[in-house]
Amino acid sequence: MKSFNVTMPEDLLAYVRERTKEGGFGTPTEFMRHLIRQDREERAERELEERLLEGLKSPRSRVPAKKLFQRMHALVDEVAAERRRKGRDGKATRSAARG
């Protein structure tokens, strides 16, 4: 795991220490990781919402819904197979290890 230092004013550092204790985080680093994960999740949600809105504004698709879902299921199956294959190449996952 890599690390980096963050320089901040004393008031922000005091806030981080306070939130670390209040939030049940073991260290300020854990609190910062939490914030970064939360930010990443919120960004993904915003991007998804933007794409959905863009899709709603676009002209109606010529692809029937049944065909669309068949494509989606095929893609999900492909990703699952790829993950299972990678699991057998030395980095076993729980599902691959179970059999």
C-alpha atoms as an extended CHARMM CRD file, in Angstrom:
* protein
*
        99  EXT
         1         1  MET       CA              0.0000000000        0.0000000000        0.0000000000  PROA      1               0.0000000000
         2         2  LYS       CA              1.2940000000        3.4660000000       -0.8440000000  PROA      2               0.0000000000
         3         3  SER       CA              1.1110000000        6.5020000000        1.4110000000  PROA      3               0.0000000000
         4         4  PHE       CA              1.2240000000       10.2790000000        1.1270000000  PROA      4               0.0000000000
         5         5  ASN       CA              1.2740000000       13.1860000000        3.5470000000  PROA      5               0.0000000000
         6         6  VAL       CA             -1.3800000000       15.8620000000        3.7200000000  PROA      6               0.0000000000
         7         7  THR       CA             -0.5930000000       19.3180000000        5.0350000000  PROA      7               0.0000000000
         8         8  MET       CA             -3.5480000000       21.2120000000        6.4800000000  PROA      8               0.0000000000
         9         9  PRO       CA             -4.3010000000       24.0860000000        8.8370000000  PROA      9               0.0000000000
        10        10  GLU       CA             -4.6270000000       23.2760000000       12.5230000000  PROA      10              0.0000000000
        11        11  ASP       CA             -8.4060000000       23.7770000000       12.5260000000  PROA      11              0.0000000000
        12        12  LEU       CA             -8.8860000000       21.1320000000        9.8060000000  PROA      12              0.0000000000
        13        13  LEU       CA             -6.5450000000       18.7550000000       11.5920000000  PROA      13              0.0000000000
        14        14  ALA       CA             -8.5190000000       19.2240000000       14.8060000000  PROA      14              0.0000000000
        15        15  TYR       CA            -11.7220000000       18.4840000000       12.8770000000  PROA      15              0.0000000000
        16        16  VAL       CA            -10.2300000000       15.3010000000       11.3880000000  PROA      16              0.0000000000
        17        17  ARG       CA             -9.1540000000       14.1340000000       14.8400000000  PROA      17              0.0000000000
        18        18  GLU       CA            -12.5800000000       14.9040000000       16.2900000000  PROA      18              0.0000000000
        19        19  ARG       CA            -14.4330000000       13.1020000000       13.4940000000  PROA      19              0.0000000000
        20        20  THR       CA            -12.0550000000       10.1550000000       13.7650000000  PROA      20              0.0000000000
        21        21  LYS       CA            -13.0750000000        9.6640000000       17.3910000000  PROA      21              0.0000000000
        22        22  GLU       CA            -16.7870000000       10.4090000000       16.8670000000  PROA      22              0.0000000000
        23        23  GLY       CA            -17.0480000000        8.2450000000       13.7760000000  PROA      23              0.0000000000
        24        24  GLY       CA            -15.4620000000        5.2140000000       15.3430000000  PROA      24              0.0000000000
        25        25  PHE       CA            -12.4630000000        5.2640000000       13.0290000000  PROA      25              0.0000000000
        26        26  GLY       CA             -9.2770000000        3.8050000000       14.4440000000  PROA      26              0.0000000000
        27        27  THR       CA             -7.0000000000        6.4120000000       12.8880000000  PROA      27              0.0000000000
        28        28  PRO       CA             -7.2590000000        9.6530000000       10.9230000000  PROA      28              0.0000000000
        29        29  THR       CA             -6.0780000000        7.6470000000        7.9060000000  PROA      29              0.0000000000
        30        30  GLU       CA             -9.1430000000        5.4030000000        8.1580000000  PROA      30              0.0000000000
        31        31  PHE       CA            -11.3590000000        8.4900000000        8.2780000000  PROA      31              0.0000000000
        32        32  MET       CA             -9.6540000000        9.9220000000        5.1810000000  PROA      32              0.0000000000
        33        33  ARG       CA            -10.0500000000        6.6140000000        3.3160000000  PROA      33              0.0000000000
        34        34  HSD       CA            -13.7330000000        6.6430000000        4.2390000000  PROA      34              0.0000000000
        35        35  LEU       CA            -14.1220000000       10.1490000000        2.8210000000  PROA      35              0.0000000000
        36        36  ILE       CA            -12.3570000000        9.2060000000       -0.4010000000  PROA      36              0.0000000000
        37        37  ARG       CA            -14.4970000000        6.0860000000       -0.8620000000  PROA      37              0.0000000000
        38        38  GLN       CA            -17.6230000000        8.1050000000       -0.1370000000  PROA      38              0.0000000000
        39        39  ASP       CA            -16.5870000000       10.7270000000       -2.6900000000  PROA      39              0.0000000000
        40        40  ARG       CA            -15.8720000000        8.0420000000       -5.2950000000  PROA      40              0.0000000000
        41        41  GLU       CA            -19.2820000000        6.4590000000       -4.6710000000  PROA      41              0.0000000000
        42        42  GLU       CA            -21.1010000000        9.8010000000       -4.9170000000  PROA      42              0.0000000000
        43        43  ARG       CA            -19.2570000000       10.6050000000       -8.1490000000  PROA      43              0.0000000000
        44        44  ALA       CA            -20.2830000000        7.2570000000       -9.6560000000  PROA      44              0.0000000000
        45        45  GLU       CA            -23.8990000000        7.9110000000       -8.6550000000  PROA      45              0.0000000000
        46        46  ARG       CA            -23.8050000000       11.3750000000      -10.2600000000  PROA      46              0.0000000000
        47        47  GLU       CA            -22.3260000000        9.9410000000      -13.4590000000  PROA      47              0.0000000000
        48        48  LEU       CA            -24.9830000000        7.2280000000      -13.5640000000  PROA      48              0.0000000000
        49        49  GLU       CA            -27.7340000000        9.7860000000      -13.0320000000  PROA      49              0.0000000000
        50        50  GLU       CA            -26.3090000000       11.9670000000      -15.8260000000  PROA      50              0.0000000000
        51        51  ARG       CA            -26.2030000000        9.0070000000      -18.1930000000  PROA      51              0.0000000000
        52        52  LEU       CA            -29.7350000000        7.9590000000      -17.3170000000  PROA      52              0.0000000000
        53        53  LEU       CA            -31.0230000000       11.4890000000      -17.8820000000  PROA      53              0.0000000000
        54        54  GLU       CA            -29.1140000000       11.6510000000      -21.1630000000  PROA      54              0.0000000000
        55        55  GLY       CA            -30.7530000000        8.3830000000      -22.1870000000  PROA      55              0.0000000000
        56        56  LEU       CA            -34.1970000000        9.6620000000      -21.2960000000  PROA      56              0.0000000000
        57        57  LYS       CA            -33.6300000000       12.7660000000      -23.4060000000  PROA      57              0.0000000000
        58        58  SER       CA            -32.3550000000       10.7970000000      -26.4040000000  PROA      58              0.0000000000
        59        59  PRO       CA            -34.5950000000        9.5860000000      -29.2170000000  PROA      59              0.0000000000
        60        60  ARG       CA            -36.2860000000        6.2480000000      -28.6820000000  PROA      60              0.0000000000
        61        61  SER       CA            -34.0490000000        3.2670000000      -29.3200000000  PROA      61              0.0000000000
        62        62  ARG       CA            -34.7420000000        0.9810000000      -32.2490000000  PROA      62              0.0000000000
        63        63  VAL       CA            -33.5520000000       -1.9960000000      -30.1790000000  PROA      63              0.0000000000
        64        64  PRO       CA            -36.4280000000       -3.8730000000      -28.5630000000  PROA      64              0.0000000000
        65        65  ALA       CA            -36.2430000000       -4.1350000000      -24.7690000000  PROA      65              0.0000000000
        66        66  LYS       CA            -36.0260000000       -7.9510000000      -24.9290000000  PROA      66              0.0000000000
        67        67  LYS       CA            -32.9340000000       -7.7430000000      -27.1500000000  PROA      67              0.0000000000
        68        68  LEU       CA            -31.3850000000       -5.1060000000      -24.8780000000  PROA      68              0.0000000000
        69        69  PHE       CA            -31.8100000000       -7.3160000000      -21.8200000000  PROA      69              0.0000000000
        70        70  GLN       CA            -30.3820000000      -10.3130000000      -23.6910000000  PROA      70              0.0000000000
        71        71  ARG       CA            -27.2840000000       -8.2240000000      -24.4410000000  PROA      71              0.0000000000
        72        72  MET       CA            -27.0400000000       -7.0920000000      -20.8220000000  PROA      72              0.0000000000
        73        73  HSD       CA            -27.3250000000      -10.6650000000      -19.5190000000  PROA      73              0.0000000000
        74        74  ALA       CA            -24.6730000000      -11.8430000000      -21.9880000000  PROA      74              0.0000000000
        75        75  LEU       CA            -22.3430000000       -9.0830000000      -20.7950000000  PROA      75              0.0000000000
        76        76  VAL       CA            -22.9280000000       -9.9830000000      -17.1400000000  PROA      76              0.0000000000
        77        77  ASP       CA            -22.2270000000      -13.6460000000      -17.9470000000  PROA      77              0.0000000000
        78        78  GLU       CA            -19.0450000000      -12.6580000000      -19.7770000000  PROA      78              0.0000000000
        79        79  VAL       CA            -17.7850000000      -10.5850000000      -16.8350000000  PROA      79              0.0000000000
        80        80  ALA       CA            -18.6390000000      -13.3790000000      -14.3740000000  PROA      80              0.0000000000
        81        81  ALA       CA            -16.7880000000      -15.9410000000      -16.4970000000  PROA      81              0.0000000000
        82        82  GLU       CA            -13.7700000000      -13.6410000000      -16.7000000000  PROA      82              0.0000000000
        83        83  ARG       CA            -13.7450000000      -13.2300000000      -12.9250000000  PROA      83              0.0000000000
        84        84  ARG       CA            -13.9890000000      -16.9890000000      -12.4210000000  PROA      84              0.0000000000
        85        85  ARG       CA            -11.1420000000      -17.5310000000      -14.8820000000  PROA      85              0.0000000000
        86        86  LYS       CA             -8.9550000000      -15.0050000000      -13.0960000000  PROA      86              0.0000000000
        87        87  GLY       CA             -9.7680000000      -16.6900000000       -9.8010000000  PROA      87              0.0000000000
        88        88  ARG       CA             -8.3190000000      -19.9640000000      -11.1070000000  PROA      88              0.0000000000
        89        89  ASP       CA             -5.0530000000      -18.3260000000      -12.1650000000  PROA      89              0.0000000000
        90        90  GLY       CA             -3.7230000000      -18.0670000000       -8.6390000000  PROA      90              0.0000000000
        91        91  LYS       CA             -5.8400000000      -15.3520000000       -7.1090000000  PROA      91              0.0000000000
        92        92  ALA       CA             -8.6690000000      -17.4500000000       -5.7700000000  PROA      92              0.0000000000
        93        93  THR       CA            -11.9160000000      -15.7400000000       -4.9950000000  PROA      93              0.0000000000
        94        94  ARG       CA            -14.4060000000      -17.0660000000       -2.4490000000  PROA      94              0.0000000000
        95        95  SER       CA            -16.8320000000      -18.2350000000       -5.1360000000  PROA      95              0.0000000000
        96        96  ALA       CA            -14.0490000000      -19.8470000000       -7.2000000000  PROA      96              0.0000000000
        97        97  ALA       CA            -12.6690000000      -21.5430000000       -4.1090000000  PROA      97              0.0000000000
        98        98  ARG       CA            -16.1000000000      -22.9880000000       -3.2750000000  PROA      98              0.0000000000
        99        99  GLY       CA            -16.2580000000      -24.6230000000       -6.5690000000  PROA      99              0.0000000000
